[in-house]
Amino acid sequence: MKKFFLIAAIFFQLSALLWMALSREYVVQTGKVVKIQTAPVDPRDLFRGDFVRLDYDLSSLPASLLEPHLADRKLKKGQVLYVTLQQDSRELVKAGSVSDSRPDGNVLFVRGRLLSDWVRNKYNASTLSVKYGIEQYFVEQGKGIAIENRRGRRNELQTPMIMQVALSDSGTAIIKEHEWGDFGVKLTVKSQPERDADISVASAVLQLEIKNVSQRKLTLPLKPDTCSFRMQSIKTAPEKLVLHKENCDQLSSENEVFNPGDSRIFTFDLNQPHWHVWYKNELTPMGKLPWGYRFRLVYEEPPEYLNGDIVSQAFHGRGQID
Amino acid sequence: MKNPHAWLKKELPHWIQDGVIDSEQAGQILSRYPERHSLSWGKILISGFGAIMVGLGVILLFAYNWDAMGRFSKMSVILGALAITHFFAFRTRLGNHHLSESLFILATMLFGAGIWLVAQIYHIDEHYPNAFLLWGFAALLLAWVLPSLPQAILTVGLVMIWHFSEALDFDFATHHALVLILIGLFPLIWRLQSPILARLVSASFFVSLGLATATVDERLSASVLLLVAACLIFFSFWSASQANGWFSHTGQELAKPAWLVFAGMLFLMSFGDISDDLIRVRFNEPVESLYFYLPLILSQLLFLWLMLKRQFSIITFVVEFSVLLVVAPSIFDIYPVHLYTLIFNLLLLGLSIGLIYQGSHYADARKMVWGSLIFTVLVFARYTDLFDSLISRALAFLIVGAVLFFAGTVLNRNRNRDRQDSP
């Protein structure tokens, strides 16, 4: 009898390890593969030991994505959430809606857990912090630095990392491997407003450099001036704002060729009235908005062959870049 | 004498042979001195810790995470190593017990390494304390089925790491840790008959209890820790009178950490401002009532039992008085802070003097040391509260020094007397 229990205890150890590995391997082999672009963040916090800490746009979801029955409820830390995913033709996914129950039908979704208690109130930033279990990417000792260098540092050219993720039927996500975006992005401040500047010069002038960091020749459709970019509020902003420059829709794009290493700089003067934002019932320069209102510049019409989106680091209208 | 059982086992046949006692009496004498499974620290250091170090080495080796080694190769190596280690541990368990025990420890370490390796291969960033729970559960299973003291000690360590990481990193109360210790580890003390495990499990239970209650509400911890300590102390008083020598001995071992916690809580309560914060439990959630009333009821039942069986001493009443003192403000919501502070100080003073007296009178150095320690700490704690002038402070230290010096002299004299009296 004792022998039986001993063999059972040994079997437990072996089978627990096998089950852990095989259940993940099954997802890797059979799961639906999607690509999730990591968010450009301050790379100083990325490494701990020999893994890369990853932050996704999916990690911070606007509360507006919550299904109506959840919107006014208190959600507790650790709550399981199901985030439906909208996949574009390049397999890159973006969040659709957020629910506490598994979506029905043939919907693509990922399962995560809420990182902190959430309740809607006027002080609370309406953002849900969600963890999916794919926030660490282990690499061989010493290779982390190479990845860090390629991702770039603050005030340097940063190349987006795109994670290939396998999704199981239950929404479990497992990282398969990583890819690099085709374009690196560098955001710098050309001029910053004085502390008590007049309202007409209360915002910063920013420069966005995009550079072909791939090994192939790329063609990018670009509209005149900065019309190919939109301004999009992120994470901590209490409301989702998307700003476009006026009359851009009427303009047509022209293809511009970027050989490997080619770059182009775009200048954004945030003092221009078309970048002003409705805040407390009046049009306000971005530099006068509270600190929670931060934005990214997003390239609007990525062609199908482009690996990764062209997205800038987050910044505040006064010119503080994350 | 460190191990009277072994000595008696050797001597008793001669006594029977010489007609001093008969075999039935020999059996009765032997049962009064239970066999102590002394821990061979040499063996533990060489084999147990050796196995742990090898296991940690394997974890670090895989942490290098070679790109050249595919995930199937990595899994094959760790699973193969685990299977081979278990195979040899199983094969040698009858012929070479110590080697087998070391190999089983190594296997449990390899199992832990395997958990982290799978997490690394598949980039899993989940709730990491669960890995320690699974690892601890695997060690607990082996501790039961072998049975094995090193596996049990490893389990205690892993359960503690699990609970600390849950409480400190995630602010989870994790009441399950207490259930795991109660169901999985306390009965293991009897199975392994190990005094060291008794002390270790008792101490880990108090640590877990403190963590779980503090995560619910810090005010809850002090009262609950004192109540549970009182339960174990009363249990030790009851078990002391039991015919089963091992049972009685284990009761004393379990109560050692309980005494430490009990004195510590009394010491905390002797500070007016601290006890004012800690002593009144607000029963906001049902779990708080459960934590408070369950040990209270249990301690009172044990106290009643001791009274009915007339197994009490002055210490029994001191403990009971402390229990009633601590629970009264929570139940009746009345707390005369100055009176309480005075009583707690007097209780600690009485406890320390009682221990010093017993230690010096019965030549028990351990009691003497504990009594002196409590007495000294108490005087230091009250140094700034009570003594304003330098003369008073100097006088206090002179009295403390004189008391300890006197008690030490009495202890030495009585020890010499005992030595001369012994044949």
Interface residues (C-beta under 8 A of the other chain):
Chain A: K2 F5 L6 I7 A8 A9 I10 F12 Q13 L14 A16 L17 L18 M20 A21 R24 E25 V28 G49 D50 F51 K131 G133 I134 E135 Q136 Y137 F138 V139 E140 Q141 K143 I174 I175
Chain B: A63 Y64 N65 W66 D67 R71 M75 I78 L79 L82 A83 H86 F90 R93 A107 T108 F111 G114 I115 V118 Q120 I121 Y122 H123 I124 D125 E126 L134 A138 L141 L142 W144 V145 L146
